[in-house]
Amino acid sequence: MLSGEHSLGELVTIRIFLLAPFLALVAAAVLVWGWGLSWLDIGLATGFYLVTTLGITVGYHRYFTHGAFTATRPLRIALAIAGGMAAQGPVITWVADHRRHHAFSDRDGDPHSPWLYGTSPLALAKGFWHAHLGWLFGRDKTNVARFAPDLATDPDIRTIDRLFPVWVAATVVSPAALGGFISWSWWGALTAFLWAGLARVSLQHHVTWSVNSICHMVGARPFTSRDHSANFWPLAILSMGESWHNSHHADPTCARHGVLPGQIDISARVIRVLEQLGWATHVRWPTPRRLARMAATRGGARTPSGY
């Protein structure tokens, strides 16, 4: 169903899966504040979160997957490395999976639709797990030759893709090295490793996975799409604008996802800065014509076959 109406059981299930991990992280931080967590850890975690999350949102997603702008070679390489340091997968595989998702969104062939098992609370919980995390453990692999041939034949991107284990190691070792150097202690290195390394990567994963799961289950649907994609505002800042998901599915190649008034889109702001610096060109901004085309389909969503 795409009407936006959800049963009480569905809403409770969604909110439990959304809030529980975040509340657990907050509780852990409160418990260890002052001896196992410091402002240095928070500062390092924030810095690495911003750089690597933007590597996913600006790099892996809006640039490599959808071609929302053209990048200079140094920016292209930097975005691929920053995305790799989010530890969400090699760039070529990530892009292939996401292009496949758009090709079959919430239909047979979508690698991570939460509507796979039905709409009862139990089926929804099972579908949420599949969309959020479970699909990563499946054997259904995306055909790279079909969905990402442009990246598979790019020498720079192929090299960065092969070095993915290096970027993963760097994303957890670098915070530890900086924490130990700045605090001049092994304890500072350990806490930075735990919070700015492991905990930060875990939070990033759940935010990205929430776009796959929650943003295809609940939220506002101001534009027509053939799927269940929805705008879920509580995730807008943590996801750097990715949770304006219905807007994105209505116009996938647009560089800005938060196209309506008041919709914060940090990734779009970063792309604007890159454009002003001359590093990003041919940016596909939401022009009046594009917005008019999207607005013409507002007010109701079509239900895809089989749902």
Secondary structure, 3 states (H helix, E strand, C coil): CCCCCCCHHHHHHHHHHHHHHHHHHHHHHHHHECCCECHHHHHHHHHHHHHHHHHHHHHHHHHHHCCCCEECHHHHHHHHHHHHCCCCCCHHHHHHHHHHHHHCCCCCCCCCCCCCCCCCHHHHHHHHHHHHCHHHHCCCCCCHHHHCHHHHCCHHHHHHHHCHHHHHHHHHHHHHHHHHHHHCCHHHHHHHHHHHHHHHHHHHHHHHHHHHHHHHCCCECCCCCCCCCCECHHHCCCCCCCCEHHHHHHCCCCCCCCCCCCCCCHHHHHHHHHHHCCCEECCCCCCHHHHHHHHCCCCCCCCCCCC
